[in-house]
Amino acid sequence: MVRHVGVTRVEAAKNFKGECRAFISYKALNKYYEDYLDDAIRLSDPQTPQDPHELERVRTACVKSYLL
């Protein structure tokens, strides 16, 4: 979760606390995907210049959470 989806260790621990320790629910994973998608759309707006590294990080996390 921390490496591939880009969440903090605290967030990952919260998700795993209610799950079977090694799994994340579809609902939680879908929320991460939707949040990253919203951020990617916001960051890719040409009217507001943003950090290209942050945009790449958000896009990568969005794709990984979608594929999972």
Sequence and secondary structure as in RCSB ss.txt:
>XXXX:A:sequence
MVRHVGVTRVEAAKNFKGECRAFISYKALNKYYEDYLDDAIRLSDPQTPQDPHELERVRTACVKSYLL
>XXXX:A:secstr
 TTTT   HHHHHHHHHHTTSS   HHHHHHHHHHHHHHHHHHT TTS   HHHHHHHHHHHHHHHH 
